């Protein structure tokens, strides 16, 4: 599993190279309500096994959470379940808010 910095994700999105990536937010709904990354699909960690069929294991899958811990666990799990290109967003939404969008809420 690879890790991606928030700066690298922003650069890929700005360049259009991330257009086909699956962005999966594994935080809880209350966290998502505070701040969210546009284009990321909310799939809380605990419910992901039931929603696995909604994801394409052949696409690049970027997993994010608050700080990158839960997303790392989910990324490992996805790899074990046949996903070929899984990426953990290092630092999660906290890093995104602090380094990319300082006007975004932090918690």
ABEGO torsion letter per residue (X at the ends): XBBBBAAAAAAAAAAGAAAABBBBBABBAAAAAABBBBGBBBBBAAAAAAAAAABBAABBBBBBBAAGAAAAAAAAAAAAAGBABBBBBBGEAAAAAAAABAABBBX
